[in-house]
């Protein structure tokens, strides 16, 4: 009987407006909390070592012939820094390299680099070479394939390739130097998201430089640094003081991280305001329900019903509605964050696929605060009307 009296005259449009508002506000608020911790995880390098590619800044003296290579003393100094876990050295080719294909009708000059396997973000089984082997395994940047497909190929009338199909294509690699010339076959075996280069196995690079290289030794001009926190102020200051620049553009930190955190703060504030307003709408609607049913409830109370029965019924109904909204917002955030983390991992970022524990704590606190506040408000309203 109480159910029919209380809900027979409720304003469904206002209730649904409050539900939608609460859902949007809660989703924005919880999302801001989660994204804040995701950004902090990225900018603090949590979870695993992060890699930074550096080189010296090119100036007018390099244009006039000065070397931009790192000296042995500089390499030792970099490796001794507390904020750097290890240093990987890129070995450049000191011979001429070209690639051609009579079948596709193209020719291009190339360059090769090599780096220790531990600094690679992929480890293809076929990325091995031994002297006498006629096929050179190659790893290229994933961006290079995009440049070929959407830049080079259309201008030259060449076919476009997927990652799987281009691995099946073999090209002629011609190496020249010291009056020697040799043609081998080359095949792409993998694509790197971390390193923008054309990589070959280190033992092939050592063999080719010794046999064809025109320099007495390979100058190290690029380094890859492994560090727990690639955004730490000491590391950034060290690179600035020594005129080194970061060659990788995939990391988010510094000023960008600060701006993102400010934006997330605004989103959290907006979500909090929307949530508070929706809670107020809930309270007003339930007070309106009590007022509209004042006469009928008064008759029931004359028959022996207690104010607590009315207030308990309203509190239970309100708690079920808000609890469902809160759960829906949490589930949507859980699914959305899982998909986002999968995409970030594909872009060489590492974040947890699950939600941060503070999101669950915030959910419980918001639910508990809502229940306590509205329970007291409804009980007081019923007492004022019928006692």
N, C-alpha and C positions, 0 to 999 in steps of 0.2 A: 504493500500500500504506500509506504514511504517512497519507494522507487518511482511509482507512477506519479505521485504528487510532486516530487522534486524535479524529475526530468521531463515531465509532460509539457512544461512551459519554458524550457531552457532555450536560450538564443544560440542555435547551433552554429550560425555564421560567426558569431563572436568567439565561440569556443574554438572553432577551426582556425580562426585568425590567430588566436593565442597559441595554438599548437604549432602552426607554421612559423610564427615568430620565435617561439622557444626553440624549435628545431634549428633554424638558421643561426640564432644567437649561440646556442650550445656548440654547434658544429664549428663556427668560426672561432669560438673561444678555445675549444679543445685542439683544433687544428693549429692555432697559433702557438700553443704550448708545445705540441709535438714538433712543429717546424723549427721552433727556437732551439730545441735540443738537437735536431738534425743538423742545423747550420753550425751549432757549436761543435758537434762531432766532426763535421767536415773541416772547420777552420782550426780545430785543435789537433787534427790528424789522429783521432782515436781509432782504435781497432787494428791498425797495422801500420808498418812503415809506409810513408808516402815519398814519392820520388819527384825531384825537381831537376830540370835540365838547365844548366847555366853555360854561359860563354862570356868572353870579354866584349865590352862594347866596342864597336868599330868606330875609329876616328880618322882624321885626315892623315895621320902618320901611317895607318894601315893601308890607306889608299896609295901612299907613296912607297910602300914596300915593307914597312915595319911588320913584324910578326905579331899575330894575335893569339899565339899559343901560350899555354900555361908552362911555366918553368918548373923544374923538379922541386925547387924550394916552395913555390906557390902550392903545388900539389900536396907537399908534406904539411904545410900550414893549414890548408883546408881540411885535410883528414884528421888533424889534431883538435879541431873544434868540438866542444862538448855537445853541441846541438846537431852534429852530423854523425850519423851512425857509420856510414861507409861511403866511399867515393868510387864511382865507376868511370872508366876512361874510354872515350870513343876513339877507335883507331881508324883514321881516314885512309883511303886508297891514295897511293903516290904514283899511280899509273893511269893511263887513259883507258876509259871503258866506254863501250858503245853497245847498244842493243838494236837488233834488226830482225825483221821477219819477211822473207820473200813471199810467203803465203798472204800476209795481210798488207804487204807493200809499205812498210814504214821503217824509219831509221831514226835513232835519237842518241845523243850523248848522255852518259850516265855518270853517277858517282856511287861509290860503295863506302859504307862504314861498318864497323864491327864493335860489339860491346860484350862484356861477360854475360853468360846466359842468366845469371842470377838477377840481372836488372831488366830482363824481358818480362812483359806482362802476358806473353803466350809462350808455350813450349811445344811447338809442333814436333812430332816424332821424326819427320824427315829433315829437320834442320840440323843435319850432320854432313860433314864432308871429310874426305881423306884424299891424300895425294894420289893422283891417277884417276880419280872419279871425274867423269866428263860432264856431269850435270851439277850446276851450282844451285843450292836451295836459297831462296831469297824471302825475306820478310819486309813488307812495305807498310807505310802508314795507311790506315783506312781512308784518311783524307786524300791520299794520292789517287786511290781508285776513283773517288768521286770527281777529282780534278780531271782524270782521264775520261771518264764517262760523259761529263757534262761540259768539258772545256776542250780537251785535245781531240777526242774522237769525232765530235761533230764537225770540227774545222778541217779535219783531214779525211773525212769520209770513211772512218774506221768503225768497226762494230763496237757496240757497248757490251760490257761483260758484268755478270754477277760475280760474287765472291767465289762461288763454287765452280763456275765455268772458267774463270781466268786461271784457276789453279791447274786446269788441264791443258793450258796453252804453254808451249815451250818456245822460247825465242833464242836467237843466236847472240851470245855474249862475246864480244871481241875485246881482247886485252892487248895493249901495246905499251912498250917501254923498253929502253936500253937496246933499241934496234931489234927487239923481238916482237913477235905477234902470234897470238894463239886464240882460236875460237872454241868456245865451250857452249853448252846449252844452259839456259837458265829457266828456272820454274819457280813461281810464287807459291810458297807453302803456308803462309799465314799473314794476318793483318794486325798491326799494333795500334792500340789507342793511346799508348803512353809516349811513343817515340816517333817523331816525324823524320824519317830517314829511309834509306834503302839499305837494309842490313844483310850481311852475309856472315857465315860462321867465322869465328875468330881464327881458327887454324887455316882456313882458306885465305883470309886476309894476310896472315903472316907469310904464307907461302908465296902469294902473288906479289906482295911488297918486296920480298927478298929476291924474287926472280925478275920482276918487271919494274919495280919502283925506281924512280929517278932521284929520290932523296936518300941520304944516308940513314935517316931515321924518320919515323912518322911523328910529326908534331901533334900534340894533344890540344885541340882547340875547343872541345866540348866535353862537359862532364855531366854525369847524372848522380845526384846526391840522394842518399837514403836518409831520411830524418823522421823522427816521431812527430814532429810538428813543423810543417813547411811554412807556417804563417807566424812563427814565433818572432817577437821583436828582435831578439839577438841575431837570428838568422837574416832577417830583412836588413838590419843595420849593417851586418857584416858584408852582405852583398853590395849594399850601397857604398860603404866605405872603400871597397876594393874595386869599384867600377865594374862589377859583374851584373849581368842581366839575366832574368829568367826566360828561358826559351820556350817553356810550355805554357799554353794558354788555357788549360783545362781546369785550373784550380780556382777556388773561390776563397778570398780572404781579405784581410786588411780593410781598406775603405769599403769594398763591396760588402763584406760581412757586416760592417757597422750599419750600412744603409739598409740591408735586409733585416737586421734585428730591429731597427727603428720602424720599418714597415710592419713587421710582425707585431710590434708593440701596439701600433695603431689598430691593426686587425683585431688583436685581443681586446683592446679597449672598446671598439665598436661591437664586438661579439658580447662583451660583458653588458654594455648598455642595452642591446637588443634583448638579452636574456632577462635583465632586471625588468624591462618594460613588459615583456611577455608574462613574467611572473605576476606583475601588478594587474595585468589584464585577467589572468586566471583568478586572482583574488577578487577582483571586482565582479567578475561573472558569477562566481559562486556566492558572493554576497547578494547579488541580484536574484539568484535562484531562491535564496532564503527569503528575501523580501517578497517575491512574487507568490510564494507558497505560504505566506504568513498566516492567512486566515485558515487554510486547510490544516496546516500543522497545529494551529491553536486548538482546533476541534479534536485532533488526535490526542493532543496532550491532555485534554479534559477527560479523554477515555483512559488515561494512564501511561501514555508514552512519555519518556524522559528526554530532556534536551541532549543528553549524551548520545542517544540513539540517532538523532538527526545529525549531530556533528560528526559522529563516527562514520556514518554512511557517506557524508560529503567528503571527509578526509580520505576514506578508502578510494572513492571514485577519482578524486583529484590525484592521489598518489599513483593510481594505476595509469592514468593518462600521462602524467609527467614522467613516470618511470619508463613508459613505452617510448616517449619522445627522446628521453635521455639515452636509452639503449639503441634506438635507431641512429642517433647522431654518432654514438660510439662505434657502432658496426660499420657505418659508412666511412668513418675516418680510418678504421682498421683496414678495410678493403682498399680504400684510396691510397693509404700509406704503403701498403704492400706492393701495389702496382708501381707507385713512384719509386720505391726502393729498388725494384727490379730494373727499372729504366736507369736509375743512377748507377747501379752496378754495371750495366752494359756500357755506361760512359766512363768507366774506371773510377767511380766514386764508391766509397763503402759506407753504408748506413745500415742500421739494424732494420730487419723486415717487420719487427714487432713494435708496438707502441711503448713509449717511455713510461716508467712506473708513475711518474708525476701526473700523467694523463688520467690514469685510473684513480689516483688519489683525488684529483680535482673532480672527477665524476662522482665519487662517493661524497665528497664534501658538498658539492652543489646539490646532490639529491637529498642529503641529510639536512642541509640548511633550508631547502625548499619545504621539506616535510614539517620541520619544527615550526618554521614561520607561519605556514598556512594552517597548521593544526591549531596553533594558539589563536590566530585570527578568526577562524571559523567557529571555534568553541566560544570565543568572546562574543561574536555576533549572535549566535544562537541564544546565549545566556541573556544578552541585552534585549532580545526580542520576546523571549518567552518566559522569563523568570521575573 
